[in-house]
Amino acid sequence: MKLRVGQMLASTVDTTTVAVVRCTGDDLEITCGGAGMVDPRGPKADTAGTAGTAGTAGTAGPAETAGTADPAQMAGSRLGKRYADEELGIELLCTKAGEGSLAVNGTPLRLKDAKPLPASD
């Protein structure tokens, strides 16, 4: 998936939601708990006008596209923390915590260290 700064991604296996803070133009696969993450506003527009969905346009959510979680990738994501891979040039901000671990192209994303503040004395 082509990412863009400011894009929101939602997990299909838990409640995790992230915002893209930094990215390159490369095509990357972002996963949470071993299942691909989706744009929460993405495929909803495609459900409008489909037979049998009258009155339900725009109500599709991650629960309807639920993936299968990989138990080995369920270490959790933490609210307000940044996850990054410097080699790939990607940084994600966790806006809603969940049980799944974040990964890009199958490689787990590391929690980004906080920058030390300068001494005030």
VENUR-V311580 format. One record per pair of residues at least 12 apart in sequence whose ideal C-beta (glycine too) atoms are under 10 Angstrom apart, sorted by sequence separation. I is the first residue (numbers start at 0). J is the second residue. D is the distance in Angstrom with one decimal. If there is no record, write none. Layout:
i-><I	I>
j-><J	J>
d-><D	D>
This chain:
i-><6	7	17	43	44	46	80	81	91	5	6	43	44	46	79	80	4	5	17	43	45	78	79	89	4	5	16	43	44	76	78	79	89	3	4	6	15	43	77	78	80	87	2	4	5	14	15	40	42	43	46	76	78	79	84	86	87	91	93	4	12	13	41	75	76	78	82	83	84	90	2	3	10	11	12	13	17	76	77	78	82	84	87	89	92	2	10	11	12	16	39	43	76	77	82	83	84	86	91	1	2	3	8	10	11	12	13	15	39	42	75	76	80	82	87	90	1	2	8	9	10	12	39	42	75	76	84	1	2	6	8	11	12	16	37	41	75	76	84	1	2	10	11	12	37	73	74	75	76	84	85	1	2	10	11	36	73	74	75	76	82	83	84	0	1	10	11	72	73	74	75	82	83	85	0	2	8	9	10	34	37	72	73	74	81	82	83	84	0	8	9	72	81	82	83	0	7	8	9	10	35	37	71	72	81	82	83	7	8	9	31	34	36	68	69	72	80	81	7	8	9	34	35	68	69	80	81	6	7	9	34	76	81	7	8	33	34	66	69	72	74	77	80	6	7	32	33	34	76	0	6	31	32	33	34	72	0	2	30	32	33	0	31	32	33	0	32	33	34	30	32	33	32	33	0	31	32	30	31	32	32	32	16	31	15	14	13	11	12	11	9	10	11	9	11	13	11	12	13	29	11	12	9	10	11	12	13	36	10	11	12	11	12	27	10	17	12	13	15	16	21	27	29	31	12	15	20	27	13	14	15	16	20	21	25	27	29	31	13	15	17	18	20	25	36	17	21	23	24	25	17	22	23	32	34	36	10	21	22	23	31	32	33	36	21	22	31	32	33	21	22	31	32	20	21	22	30	31	32	33	19	20	21	30	31	32	19	20	21	30	31	18	19	20	29	30	33	17	18	19	29	30	17	18	28	29	30	17	18	28	29	30	15	16	17	18	27	28	30	16	17	18	27	28	30	31	15	16	17	25	26	30	15	16	25	29	15	16	17	14	15	16	22	13	14	15	8	13	14	15	13	14	15	17	6	9	10	12	13	14	15	4	8	9	12	13	15	2	7	10	12	7	9	10	11	2	10	10	17	20	8	2>
j-><18	19	29	55	56	58	92	93	103	18	19	56	57	59	92	93	18	19	31	57	59	92	93	103	19	20	31	58	59	91	93	94	104	19	20	22	31	59	93	94	96	103	19	21	22	31	32	57	59	60	63	93	95	96	101	103	104	108	110	22	30	31	59	93	94	96	100	101	102	108	21	22	29	30	31	32	36	95	96	97	101	103	106	108	111	22	30	31	32	36	59	63	96	97	102	103	104	106	111	22	23	24	29	31	32	33	34	36	60	63	96	97	101	103	108	111	23	24	30	31	32	34	61	64	97	98	106	24	25	29	31	34	35	39	60	64	98	99	107	25	26	34	35	36	61	97	98	99	100	108	109	26	27	35	36	61	98	99	100	101	107	108	109	26	27	36	37	98	99	100	101	108	109	111	27	29	35	36	37	61	64	99	100	101	108	109	110	111	28	36	37	100	109	110	111	29	36	37	38	39	64	66	100	101	110	111	112	37	38	39	61	64	66	98	99	102	110	111	38	39	40	65	66	99	100	111	112	38	39	41	66	108	113	40	41	66	67	99	102	105	107	110	113	40	41	66	67	68	110	35	41	66	67	68	69	107	36	38	66	68	69	37	68	69	70	38	70	71	72	69	71	72	72	73	41	72	73	72	73	74	75	76	61	76	61	61	61	60	61	61	60	61	62	61	63	65	64	65	66	82	65	66	64	65	66	67	68	91	66	67	68	68	69	84	68	76	72	73	75	76	81	87	89	91	73	76	81	88	75	76	77	78	82	83	87	89	91	93	76	78	80	81	83	88	99	81	85	87	88	89	82	87	88	97	99	101	76	87	88	89	97	98	99	102	88	89	98	99	100	89	90	99	100	89	90	91	99	100	101	102	89	90	91	100	101	102	90	91	92	101	102	90	91	92	101	102	105	90	91	92	102	103	91	92	102	103	104	92	93	103	104	105	91	92	93	94	103	104	106	93	94	95	104	105	107	108	93	94	95	103	104	108	94	95	104	108	95	96	97	95	96	97	103	95	96	97	91	96	97	98	97	98	99	101	91	94	95	97	98	99	100	90	94	95	98	99	101	89	94	97	99	95	97	98	99	91	99	101	108	111	101	103>
d-><7.3	7.9	7.8	9.8	7.9	8.0	7.7	7.6	8.5	6.8	4.6	7.3	7.6	5.5	7.6	5.3	8.9	6.5	7.9	5.1	8.8	9.7	6.5	5.8	5.7	8.5	9.2	7.6	9.6	9.0	5.7	8.1	9.7	6.6	6.8	8.2	4.8	5.0	6.0	7.4	8.7	6.1	5.0	6.7	9.9	9.7	7.7	9.0	6.7	8.2	9.3	4.9	6.7	8.5	9.8	9.9	7.5	6.8	9.5	6.3	9.2	6.8	9.4	9.8	10.0	4.1	9.2	10.0	9.3	8.9	9.4	6.9	9.6	9.3	6.6	5.9	7.3	8.7	5.7	9.2	5.0	5.7	8.3	7.7	9.4	4.2	8.6	7.7	4.2	8.8	9.4	9.6	5.8	9.5	9.2	9.6	8.8	9.0	9.3	8.8	8.2	9.0	5.9	3.8	8.4	7.4	9.1	7.9	7.1	9.3	7.2	5.5	9.8	8.9	9.3	6.8	9.8	8.6	9.9	8.5	6.4	4.7	6.8	7.4	7.0	8.0	6.8	7.0	8.4	9.9	8.1	4.9	9.6	7.3	9.7	9.5	5.4	6.4	9.1	8.1	8.8	7.1	6.7	9.4	6.7	9.2	8.3	7.3	6.6	5.7	9.0	5.9	6.2	9.0	7.0	8.9	5.2	8.2	6.7	5.5	8.9	6.6	7.2	6.8	8.1	5.6	6.1	9.7	5.8	4.5	9.7	3.9	6.7	9.1	6.6	7.3	9.3	6.3	8.3	9.8	6.2	6.4	6.6	9.6	9.3	6.8	8.4	9.6	6.8	4.1	5.9	4.7	9.8	6.1	4.5	6.9	9.6	6.8	7.5	9.8	9.3	9.0	8.8	8.9	7.5	6.4	9.4	9.9	6.4	4.2	10.0	9.4	9.2	7.9	8.7	6.7	5.7	4.1	6.8	7.7	9.3	8.2	6.5	6.4	9.0	7.4	9.2	6.6	6.0	9.4	2.9	9.0	8.8	7.5	9.6	7.7	6.2	9.7	9.6	9.8	8.3	7.4	9.3	9.5	9.9	7.7	7.5	6.3	9.1	8.0	9.9	8.9	8.8	5.9	7.5	7.5	8.3	9.8	8.7	4.2	2.8	8.6	8.7	6.3	8.4	8.2	8.8	7.4	8.8	8.7	9.5	4.3	5.3	8.1	9.6	8.0	5.5	7.5	9.5	9.3	9.4	9.1	8.9	6.9	9.4	8.5	8.7	9.7	8.3	5.1	7.9	6.4	8.4	4.9	9.2	9.8	5.4	6.7	9.8	10.0	5.5	5.1	9.4	9.7	3.9	7.1	7.1	9.3	8.1	8.9	4.0	8.9	8.6	9.3	9.0	7.6	9.2	8.1	8.6	9.2	9.3	6.9	8.1	9.9	8.4	5.0	6.7	9.8	9.0	9.4	9.9	9.6	9.5	7.6	7.2	6.6	7.4	9.8	8.5	9.5	10.0	9.9	8.3	8.0	9.1	9.5	9.9	6.9	9.6	8.6	7.5	8.6	4.4	7.7	7.7	8.3	8.4	10.0	6.8	7.1	6.9	6.8	7.5	9.7	6.6	5.1	9.0	2.7	8.3	6.4	7.6	3.9	6.6	8.6	4.0	8.7	8.1	7.1	8.9	7.8	7.6	4.3	8.6	8.6	5.6	9.0	7.7	6.5	9.7	7.4	7.6	9.7	6.1	5.1	7.2	4.7	9.3	9.9	6.9	8.1	7.5	7.6	4.3	4.7	8.4	5.6	8.7	6.3	8.3	6.9	8.6	7.5	10.0	9.8	5.4	5.4	5.4	5.4	9.8	7.6	6.2	9.9	6.0	7.5	9.5	9.8	6.9	4.9	8.1	9.9	9.5	9.6	8.9	3.8	9.3	8.6	6.2	8.8	9.6	5.7	6.7	7.8	9.8	9.5	7.1	3.2	7.6	9.0	4.3	7.7	3.7	7.9	5.3	6.9	9.9	9.6	8.9	8.2	4.7	8.9	9.1	9.5	9.6	8.2	8.0	4.8	7.4	7.3	7.3	5.8	5.6	9.7	9.5	9.0	9.3	9.1	5.4	8.8	9.5	9.6	9.4	9.6>
